[in-house]
């Protein structure tokens, strides 16, 4: 057996009692020959992830866990249990550790409740490595505190360490340190003292008007759900708040009896009546005080709030500017600072902190979801947070934000659209606007009025891990796609143009964040390049009235964007005339050089209006208050920031309608919404190669489907889906590409690794590509990441395409290295199509034509990177704008002519020119061009007229130019000219586009 050696150290002083002699519960003893199942290391990068091994130890007379570590930002190890354990009978948590007397403090945490170890509520404690040898650490469960700097998505938020459903524990190793620690015998020890029943009310805050009545329901619950073991008498009374007893309300006091044997959760009620005094007033509070023998009070003190009334800022008939001015004049510095603070929902020590710190905003980071991830649970969660804001004096509603970057992507069952790279391939601004509208409807239905989208980055290097968040490498196409802002904001959701500015143009190898290679790096280009390429889409977004702008983590030159006053205040708010507010990115001000006070001061003075803290909301509010009080941040700067924030809250109608409009909940993930996502996916498909007209596939033929991405919903959705990084597998509701294929083909053999026999009569469909990632985790060069296909995917291609005719479908967030294509008949770039795999299958089988075009140059070798349209040397595998079509060119012109005929004079004239170009003798029977010279002359005439039209659309010009592009792709027009033509089209220069193509 293992023996106690060296010294016994207690994290909290314990008094020896007979109860402590009870047999402990051994959680992990490491007596196996290998690291136990569920014990894993983790870190911010590979170097920070500790190496774990099991070895014999003479002192402990058994085997122990060895952790060898060198932690950069964060790292440690966890034991995630496969099923929950009940630790409620025990007094505390215990383990042995062999330290080195480093003097470093090491934190550890236990995982309580939730749906699994990755979504449990975390409670932490710590010990100091002060012994060179073995010691035992014991901590009472009552001395654990809820972790405030991080809580996983989907975790409970009740702040109570229940102990009845524990998922394990974690050890967090010291940052910026290296060493070796040994661990042994992790246990729950001792006998738990009697646990009092808990008191709760049905609501934490009761809103009421003057001369109203509030009914308060008080329940009593035991930790285990068993009936009450003894009588409980609960005393209630109204306490001293900002409301005046006898003038604003009738005081209430009494008792509620719960006899022994009462079922856990039983509730009883009492009432409180408010009075009318006739004055216009801010909100007034009446605390509800509950106590009793053998019971514990609610985690947050409940309160009654008499709503504010009669004040000018509450009058919806007044202009927003007047309402803002009136409200601002009533606010204290603390209330203004609170409005400038945004905290992560999971970081709240308790929900009442919303009122205590007067917070103006909350957010869900990627994967930060309610414990039950349904649309209804989201609405309940956001409404509960909003209710806490209603107990503040001025009742300024919070504005809740979320990264809905391709649909409401954190919500299981929501519609997931293609990522921006795919939307850019559609070349359809109207469709992109529709995706924004549907996203807004689903986001708003869950009570959220703010979307941290769209990303208007112009990605200039495929090695960037955020390339798929970009619509294109061309700023003109990105600017065209700002229609998504209209879709969001016309449907009541505030958009956020991000990441301002040049995050897509940082130099490879310039990042200083962990092991990122390009994300959060440095833009080193000229001012002219900054303006023409990276600033242009933001200028267009401002013209559209975008409500918020989010700066980038990256730097321009030697200045972090969050500190760049010239670009934020002088350029964005000054020259471009941006009237909304600027929100920081996640904890981004911490990257500004200097101490925390300097970070706060510098970012606010640079022009940031609201800071996404996200965990340090207590520190931030105090620091900004100190900086403002000292005059280092002026009162005028504070007022400007708060005025901008309040303006948007009033414009969104949050003061009148702070809670979720649940009428749209049934439409979240509806068939109608998914139909639009399916269309977007289909139009995003780019046909790169189609030798012999293999596509569309003939109905009724045999198919052999292989590859890693054929039957994986998570892979085809990509990053930012349910969780920040996304993940493989059936992570939400949708249709995989394989499932969609099987709807259309009667005879399908599916073999992911192509190990099943291949029928020579079959046609191969090999679906390959990337697995999900987000941000710098996708940077090429990080932990060996490349742009190569995996060996398994490459082998599947070689085997299938070497045996039968085949199409390779590439599911990825960016161009990948395809290699030799001579043995492959057809290649399709499917991008990251989202939840609707039918959109990939529709053009594959000819239900709709292939019409998509490359939004990024497809490189032929990684040595070419970065490669972009307009480069002096340009020899890609496929140029920017490339995309073979499977519809009839003549049909496109007929549709364009008919729509132009309904326009103004120049449009009608363009329609007449197209009628000439459609002369039957110039076309073949199947709708192909027979006399290209005469057809092109007609196209040029129509294009010149269309450019003079005020009613002409991008879609009409696109259709005209598309016919010339077909001819160019089939002929000998050099790739550089084809790419420049598509760029000219995005600029609206149809004449130049046609000249380049012909």
Secondary structure by P-SEA (a helix, b strand, c coil): ccccccbbbbccccccccccccccccccccccccccccccccccccccbbbbbbbbbccccbbbbbbbbbcccccccccccccccccccccccccccccccccbbbbbbbbcccccccbbbbbbcccccccccbbbbbbbccccccccccccccccccccccccccccccccccccccbbbbbcccccccccccccbbbbccccbbbbcccbbbbbbbbbbccccccccbbbbbbbbbccccccccccbbbbbbbbbbccccccccccbbbbbbbbccccccbbbbbbbbcccccccccbbbbbbccccccccccccccaaaaaaaaaaaccaaaaaaaabbbbccccccccccccccccbbbbccccccccccaaaaaaaaaaaaaaaaaccccbbbbbbccccccccccccccccccaaaaaaaccaaaaaaaaaaaaaaaaaaccccccccccccccccccccccccccccaaaaaaacaaaaaaaaacbbbbccccccccccccccccccccccccccccccaaaaaaccaaaaaaaaaacccbbbbbcccccccccccccccccccccccccccbbbbbcccccccccccaaaaaaaaaaacccccccccaaaaaaaaaaaaaaaccccaaaaaaaaaaaaaaaaaaccccccccccccccccccaaaaaaaaaaaaaaccccccccccccccccbbbbbbccccccccccccccccccccccccccccccaaaaaaacccbbbbbccccccccccbbbbbbbbbccccccccccccccccccccaaaaaaaaaaaaccbbbbbbbccccccccccccccbbbbcccccccccccccccccccccbbbbcccccccccccccccccccccccccccbbbbcccaaaaaaaaaaaaaaccaaaaaaaaaaaaaacccccccccccccaaaaaaaaaaaaaaaaacccccaaaaaaaaaaaaaaaaaccccaaaaaaaaaaaaacaaaaaaaaac
